[in-house]
Amino acid sequence: MARMIAGCSCALIIYGMDSVAAAQPLNDYPTATRVDYVLACMKANGDTRDALERCSCSIDVIATLLPHEQYIAAETVMSLAQVPGERGAQFRSTEQSQSAIDRLRRAQAEAEVRCF
């Protein structure tokens, strides 16, 4: 009888964990994306242990506010917009590009408030 009760408890705990996981938003940023962000952020903020903590916090906040696909799209647009001339102009001037950049900047601003 004790084994049966223990088995039931485990099933309830596992079921409870599944329902909690399903209720939380999916954090789908791959490790490489997080590391790239943290390394660039640390370089801009002094390459210190404090910068590591703050930059790690920052990407975690961004990940909760912006789906990974939107983050990658905005990063790509920002990179391509830096290309000089007509080639870069198409990424600087479209409403869709500006919207992607604005979403990322809002997420970054919130991350800065929370982490720095």
C-alpha positions in Angstrom: 0.0 0.0 0.0 2.8 2.4 0.8 4.4 1.8 -2.6 1.1 2.6 -4.3 0.7 5.9 -2.4 4.3 6.9 -3.2 3.7 6.1 -6.9 0.6 8.2 -6.9 2.4 11.1 -5.3 5.1 11.0 -8.0 2.5 11.0 -10.7 0.8 14.0 -9.1 4.2 15.8 -8.8 5.1 15.1 -12.4 1.6 16.1 -13.6 1.8 19.3 -11.6 5.2 20.1 -13.1 3.9 19.6 -16.6 1.0 21.9 -16.1 3.3 24.6 -14.5 5.7 24.3 -17.5 2.8 24.7 -19.9 1.5 27.8 -18.2 4.9 29.6 -18.4 6.0 31.3 -21.6 8.5 29.3 -23.7 12.0 30.7 -23.4 13.4 29.6 -26.8 16.6 31.5 -27.1 19.5 29.1 -28.0 22.6 29.2 -25.9 24.7 30.6 -28.8 22.3 33.6 -29.1 22.6 34.3 -25.4 26.4 34.0 -25.4 26.7 36.3 -28.4 24.6 38.9 -26.7 26.4 38.6 -23.4 29.9 38.8 -24.9 29.0 41.9 -26.9 27.3 43.5 -23.9 30.3 42.7 -21.7 32.6 44.3 -24.2 30.5 47.4 -24.2 30.3 47.5 -20.4 33.9 46.8 -19.2 34.4 43.0 -19.4 33.9 42.6 -15.6 32.1 40.1 -13.4 29.5 42.7 -12.7 29.0 43.2 -16.5 28.6 39.5 -16.9 25.8 39.4 -14.3 24.1 42.5 -15.7 24.4 41.3 -19.3 23.1 37.9 -18.5 20.1 39.5 -16.7 19.6 41.7 -19.8 19.3 38.9 -22.3 17.0 37.0 -19.9 14.7 40.0 -19.7 14.8 40.4 -23.5 14.0 36.7 -24.0 10.8 37.1 -21.9 9.7 40.1 -23.9 10.5 39.2 -27.4 10.2 35.8 -29.2 13.5 34.5 -30.6 12.4 34.9 -34.2 11.6 38.6 -33.7 14.9 39.1 -31.9 16.9 37.5 -34.8 14.9 39.5 -37.4 15.6 42.8 -35.6 19.3 42.0 -35.1 19.5 41.2 -38.8 17.7 44.3 -39.9 19.9 46.5 -37.6 23.1 44.8 -39.1 21.9 45.3 -42.7 20.8 48.8 -42.1 24.4 49.7 -41.4 25.4 48.9 -44.9 26.1 52.2 -46.7 24.2 53.4 -49.7 21.2 52.0 -51.5 21.6 48.5 -50.2 21.3 49.5 -46.6 18.7 52.1 -47.3 16.0 49.5 -47.9 16.6 48.2 -44.3 16.6 51.7 -42.8 13.5 53.0 -44.4 10.8 50.4 -44.5 8.0 50.3 -41.9 8.5 46.6 -41.3 12.2 47.1 -40.6 11.6 50.0 -38.3 8.9 48.1 -36.4 11.3 45.2 -35.8 14.0 47.5 -34.5 11.5 49.4 -32.3 10.4 46.2 -30.6 14.0 45.2 -29.9 14.9 48.7 -28.6 11.9 48.6 -26.3 12.9 45.2 -24.9 16.5 46.4 -24.5 15.3 49.5 -22.7 13.3 47.4 -20.3 16.2 45.1 -19.7 18.4 48.1 -19.0 16.0 49.4 -16.4 15.7 46.0 -14.7 19.4 45.0 -14.9 21.6 48.0 -15.0 
